[in-house]
């Protein structure tokens, strides 16, 4: 039997992994500048971590989650998203203590799992870049999070993205809105999709997120949550949108935006990318919002929180289309060619010295003919070639060549220990 990777998974080979590494490096540096520190949680958790946070009726839990009983009979699930595990770690490790500076800000870059139909930018094992901020209910914390999402996409070179924003208000607002949706959809229940008939019983807000054609015709006239907001919710949301305006961050008020997980409260948002080369209609690339009661769901103290997540596969699709220069092969700095008895070890020593100075350096471990070594230097896109022969070794003089135009200079073996100066000389 031929062994193949499971459906919905992808091998990220070395020719692509460098691109992923570059994006993640930019993201890590971006988060660190805002003093967000990395958190790493398990790839699998107890099933209850996700059923409690995402909601038993959510598609993530009811349809898409990979869950199983382990050999000890424990109900385990592979994480379908990043937030729940971070909240569990926050509570279990008592990070809410008085000695911890608030807000407590973290980021993560995790592999996540959902059983759904594989398509471009969406796999069964995928990667999520996210941030979470615990401990502040200030509108500034919401604005900070939205601004970070906006500015990270800009730094990565994403184009044509648009912020969609809405608010779910507080618990009473949600309950009033829930009742209004039940009143609206119940008379047409028999015309709804099977999924939405179930949602009507469990969580009618989910019907608004339906992609089923049977449901779509009822959505335009459905009640809007904006009509059920109390004054406090309106004021807070107005403060957030006013700040975004002052920051020059454009947004679209999206009454249909509900997000797909049960734990959201208050402001919710998505950044959507329009690109006809990728998809027919604008598609979400980053989404998040406020979740002020999730820490309590895990038996921690009341802790307001806000965050966002990015699907990395979809982000990579966008960047390859919109900012391909980000992934250009930068090649290596030096390739050392050598020929003649006694030159092998000196080649290794030079390579070691150059690597210790921070330069990407290769040599031919197979010690093929000089012509083949030069050919390999071209194939790995080397900027410079250093040539070492028995005669050069005897005289202590090496030759360095810039491959872009063939310019050459001689250097001594001692110069190897300060190659930055040599580069300045050959580039001068």
C-alpha positions in Angstrom: 0.0 0.0 0.0 1.3 3.4 -0.9 1.7 5.6 2.1 0.4 9.2 1.6 -0.3 12.2 3.8 -3.8 12.4 5.2 -6.4 14.3 3.1 -6.4 18.0 4.1 -2.8 18.1 5.2 0.2 19.6 3.3 3.9 19.0 3.3 5.7 22.4 3.6 8.9 21.6 1.8 12.2 23.5 2.1 11.5 25.5 -1.0 8.4 26.9 0.7 9.3 26.8 4.4 11.6 29.7 4.1 8.6 31.9 3.0 6.6 30.7 6.1 9.6 31.4 8.3 9.9 35.0 6.9 6.2 35.8 7.5 6.4 34.3 11.1 9.7 36.3 11.7 8.0 39.5 10.7 5.0 38.7 12.9 7.1 37.8 15.9 9.1 41.0 15.7 5.9 43.0 15.2 4.3 41.6 18.4 7.5 41.9 20.4 7.6 45.7 19.6 4.2 45.9 21.3 5.5 43.8 24.2 3.5 40.8 23.4 5.3 37.6 24.5 4.9 34.1 23.0 2.8 31.4 24.6 2.8 27.8 23.6 0.0 25.5 24.6 -0.6 21.8 23.8 -1.9 20.7 20.4 -4.6 18.7 22.1 -6.7 19.5 25.2 -9.5 17.9 27.1 -12.7 18.1 24.9 -14.4 20.3 27.4 -11.9 23.1 26.8 -13.4 23.7 23.4 -17.0 22.6 23.9 -17.2 25.0 26.8 -15.6 27.9 25.1 -16.8 27.6 21.5 -20.3 26.3 22.3 -21.7 22.8 21.8 -23.9 24.1 19.0 -21.1 25.8 17.0 -20.1 24.2 13.8 -16.5 24.0 15.1 -17.6 21.7 17.9 -20.5 19.9 16.4 -19.1 19.2 13.0 -15.4 20.1 12.6 -13.5 19.1 15.7 -11.2 16.1 15.7 -12.0 14.4 19.0 -11.4 10.9 20.3 -11.0 8.9 23.5 -7.4 8.1 24.3 -6.1 4.9 25.8 -7.0 6.1 29.3 -10.6 6.7 28.2 -10.2 10.5 28.3 -12.2 12.6 25.8 -9.5 14.5 23.9 -9.7 17.0 21.1 -7.1 18.5 18.7 -7.3 22.3 19.1 -9.5 23.9 16.4 -8.5 27.4 17.3 -6.0 29.1 19.6 -7.9 31.2 22.1 -9.5 28.5 24.3 -6.2 26.8 25.1 -4.6 30.1 26.0 -7.5 31.0 28.3 -7.2 27.5 29.9 -3.5 28.1 30.5 -4.2 31.6 31.9 -6.5 30.2 34.5 -4.7 27.0 35.3 -1.4 28.8 35.9 -3.1 31.6 37.9 -1.7 34.3 35.6 -4.5 36.6 36.9 -2.6 37.1 40.2 -1.8 40.5 41.6 1.9 40.4 40.7 1.2 40.1 37.0 1.2 43.3 35.0 -2.2 43.9 33.3 -3.1 43.7 30.6 -1.3 40.4 30.1 -0.5 40.3 26.4 0.6 37.1 24.5 0.9 35.9 20.9 1.1 32.4 19.4 1.8 30.7 16.2 0.1 27.3 16.3 -0.9 24.4 14.2 -4.7 23.8 14.5 -7.1 21.2 13.2 -10.7 21.2 11.8 -12.5 18.5 9.8 -13.8 20.4 6.8 -13.7 20.3 3.1 -10.1 21.1 2.0 -9.9 24.1 -0.4 -7.4 26.8 -1.3 -6.1 28.4 1.8 -8.1 26.0 4.1 -6.8 22.7 5.2 -7.7 20.2 7.9 -4.4 20.9 9.6 -3.7 24.6 9.4 -1.8 27.3 11.1 -3.0 30.2 13.1 -1.2 33.4 14.2 -3.0 35.1 17.1 -2.8 37.5 20.0 -4.7 37.7 23.2 -4.9 40.5 25.8 -6.3 39.8 29.3 -7.3 42.3 32.0 -8.6 45.5 30.4 -12.1 46.5 29.5 -11.0 49.9 28.1 -12.0 50.8 24.6 -8.3 51.5 24.1 -7.6 47.8 24.5 -10.0 47.1 21.6 -8.5 49.8 19.5 -5.0 48.6 20.2 -5.9 45.1 19.1 -7.7 46.2 15.9 -4.8 48.6 15.1 -2.3 45.8 15.6 -4.2 43.7 13.1 -4.4 46.5 10.6 -0.7 47.5 10.9 0.6 43.9 10.8 -1.2 43.3 7.5 0.3 46.6 6.2 3.8 45.5 7.3 3.5 42.2 5.6 2.4 43.9 2.3 -1.2 42.8 2.1 -3.3 45.0 -0.2 -7.0 45.8 -0.7 -8.0 44.8 2.8 -11.0 46.3 4.5 -12.0 46.3 8.2 -15.6 45.2 8.9 -16.7 45.9 12.5 -19.8 45.3 14.6 -20.7 44.9 18.3 -22.6 42.2 20.1 -23.3 44.4 23.1 -23.7 42.9 26.6 -25.5 39.8 27.9 -28.9 41.5 28.0 -28.5 42.9 24.5 -27.6 39.4 23.2 -30.6 37.9 24.9 -33.0 40.5 23.5 -31.5 40.0 20.0 -31.7 36.3 20.4 -35.5 36.5 21.1 -36.0 38.9 18.1 -34.2 36.4 15.8 -36.3 33.5 17.1 -39.5 35.5 16.5 -38.3 36.4 12.9 -37.1 32.9 11.8 -39.7 30.7 13.5 -42.5 31.4 11.0 -40.1 30.3 8.1 -38.4 27.5 10.0 -39.5 24.8 7.5 -37.8 26.8 4.6 -34.5 27.0 6.4 -31.6 24.6 5.8 -31.4 21.7 8.2 -28.4 23.3 9.9 -30.2 26.5 10.5 -33.3 24.7 11.8 -31.0 23.3 14.4 -29.4 26.6 15.0 -32.8 28.2 15.6 -33.2 26.0 18.6 -29.7 26.4 20.0 -28.2 29.7 18.8 -30.1 31.7 16.1 -27.2 34.2 15.7 -25.5 31.4 13.8 -28.2 31.6 11.1 -26.8 35.1 10.1 -23.5 33.5 9.3 -25.1 30.8 7.0 -23.7 30.3 3.5 -26.6 28.1 2.5 -28.7 29.5 -0.4 -31.9 28.4 1.4 -31.1 30.7 4.3 -29.6 33.7 2.4 -33.0 35.0 1.1 -34.2 35.6 4.7 -31.0 37.4 5.9 -31.4 40.9 4.4 -34.6 41.6 6.4 -33.5 39.9 9.6 -33.4 42.0 12.8 -30.1 44.0 13.2 -28.3 43.9 16.5 -27.7 47.6 16.3 -31.4 48.2 17.0 -31.1 46.4 20.3 -28.0 48.0 21.8 -28.3 49.8 25.1 -26.8 53.2 25.7 -23.7 51.9 27.4 -22.9 49.5 24.5 -23.6 52.2 21.9 -21.3 54.7 23.7 -18.5 52.2 24.0 -18.7 51.2 20.4 -18.9 54.8 19.3 -15.7 55.5 21.3 -13.9 52.7 19.5 -15.0 53.8 16.0 -14.1 57.4 16.8 -10.6 56.4 17.8 -10.2 54.3 14.6 -11.2 57.4 12.6 -8.6 59.5 14.4 -6.0 56.8 13.6 -6.9 56.9 9.9 -8.2 53.3 10.0 -11.2 53.0 7.6 -13.9 50.6 8.5 -17.3 49.3 7.3 -20.2 48.9 9.8 -21.3 45.3 9.1 -24.6 44.5 10.8 -24.4 40.9 9.6 -21.0 40.2 11.2 -21.4 37.7 14.1 -18.2 35.6 14.1 -18.4 31.9 14.4 -17.7 31.2 18.1 -20.0 31.6 21.1 -17.5 33.4 23.4 -17.5 36.8 21.7 -19.0 39.8 23.5 -18.8 43.5 22.6 -16.8 44.6 19.6 -16.1 42.0 16.8 -14.2 42.6 13.6 -12.8 41.0 10.5 -10.3 42.2 7.9 -11.4 41.1 4.5 -9.3 41.0 1.3 -10.7 41.7 -2.1 -8.6 40.1 -4.9 -10.2 38.7 -8.1 -7.1 36.7 -8.8 -7.8 34.7 -5.6 -11.5 34.6 -5.0 -14.8 36.0 -6.3 -15.8 38.0 -3.3 -13.9 39.6 -0.4 -12.7 36.9 2.0 -11.7 37.2 5.7 -8.0 37.0 6.4 -8.0 38.1 10.1 -10.8 38.1 12.6 -11.3 38.7 16.3 -13.1 40.5 19.0 -13.8 40.9 22.7 -14.6 38.0 25.0 -15.2 39.2 28.6 -16.6 36.1 30.1 -14.5 33.2 28.8 -12.0 33.3 31.7 -15.0 32.8 34.1 -16.2 29.9 32.0 -12.9 28.2 33.0 -13.5 29.0 36.6 -11.2 32.0 36.8 -12.0 35.5 38.0 -13.9 38.0 35.9 -11.3 39.0 33.3 -12.1 41.1 30.3 -10.2 40.1 27.2 -9.8 40.8 23.5 -7.8 39.2 20.6 -7.6 38.1 17.0 -6.4 35.2 14.8 -5.0 35.0 11.3 -5.3 31.9 9.1 -1.7 31.5 8.0 -2.5 29.4 4.9 -4.9 32.0 3.6 -2.4 34.8 4.5 0.3 33.0 2.5 -2.0 32.8 -0.6 -2.6 36.5 -0.4 1.1 37.4 0.0 2.2 35.2 -2.8 -0.3 37.0 -5.1 0.1 40.6 -3.7 3.7 40.8 -2.4 5.8 38.1 -4.2 9.0 40.1 -3.6 8.7 39.1 0.1 9.6 35.5 -1.0 12.4 36.2 -3.4 15.2 33.7 -3.1 18.0 35.7 -1.5 20.5 32.9 -2.0 23.6 32.5 0.1 26.5 34.9 0.8 29.6 32.7 0.0 30.3 29.5 -1.8 33.9 28.2 -1.3 35.4 26.2 -4.2 38.6 24.3 -3.7 40.9 22.1 -5.6 44.2 20.4 -4.7 45.6 18.2 -2.0 45.4 19.7 1.5 42.7 22.3 0.7 39.7 20.3 2.1 40.2 21.1 5.8 41.1 24.8 5.2 37.9 25.0 3.2 35.9 23.7 6.2 37.7 26.1 8.5 37.0 29.1 6.3 33.3 28.1 6.1 33.1 27.7 9.8 34.6 31.2 10.4 32.3 32.8 7.9 29.2 31.1 9.4 30.3 32.3 12.9 30.4 35.8 11.5 26.8 35.5 10.4 27.2 34.7 6.7 25.3 31.9 4.8 28.2 29.8 3.5 28.4 26.5 1.6 31.2 24.4 0.1 31.1 21.1 -1.8 31.3 18.2 0.6 31.5 15.8 -2.4 34.6 17.6 -3.6 33.7 17.4 -7.3 35.6 19.0 -10.1 36.1 22.8 -9.9 33.7 23.4 -12.9 30.9 21.5 -11.1 31.6 23.4 -7.9 31.1 26.7 -9.7 27.9 25.3 -11.3 26.6 24.5 -7.8 27.5 28.0 -6.6 25.3 29.4 -9.4 22.4 27.0 -8.6 22.4 28.1 -4.9 22.4 31.7 -6.0 25.7 32.6 -4.2 26.7 36.3 -4.1 30.4 35.6 -3.9 32.7 32.7 -4.6 36.0 32.2 -2.8 38.5 30.0 -4.6 41.1 28.0 -2.7 43.8 25.9 -4.5 47.0 24.3 -3.3 49.0 27.3 -4.6 46.8 29.8 -2.9 47.0 27.9 0.3 50.8 27.9 0.1 51.0 31.6 -0.5 48.2 32.5 2.0 46.3 34.4 -0.7 42.7 33.7 -1.8 40.5 34.9 -4.7 37.0 36.2 -4.1 34.6 36.8 -7.0 31.3 38.6 -7.2 29.1 36.5 -9.4 26.8 39.3 -10.6 29.5 40.9 -12.7 32.7 38.8 -12.2 34.6 41.5 -10.2 37.4 39.8 -8.3 39.9 40.8 -5.6 42.6 39.0 -3.7 42.6 38.6 0.1 44.8 37.0 2.6 43.8 34.2 4.9 43.7 36.7 7.8 41.1 38.8 6.0 38.7 35.8 6.3 38.2 36.7 10.0 36.8 40.2 9.0 34.7 39.5 6.0 32.5 42.5 6.5 35.4 44.7 5.6 36.2 42.6 2.6 32.6 43.0 1.3 32.8 46.8 1.8 36.0 46.7 -0.3 34.6 44.7 -3.1 31.4 46.6 -3.2 33.2 50.0 -3.0 
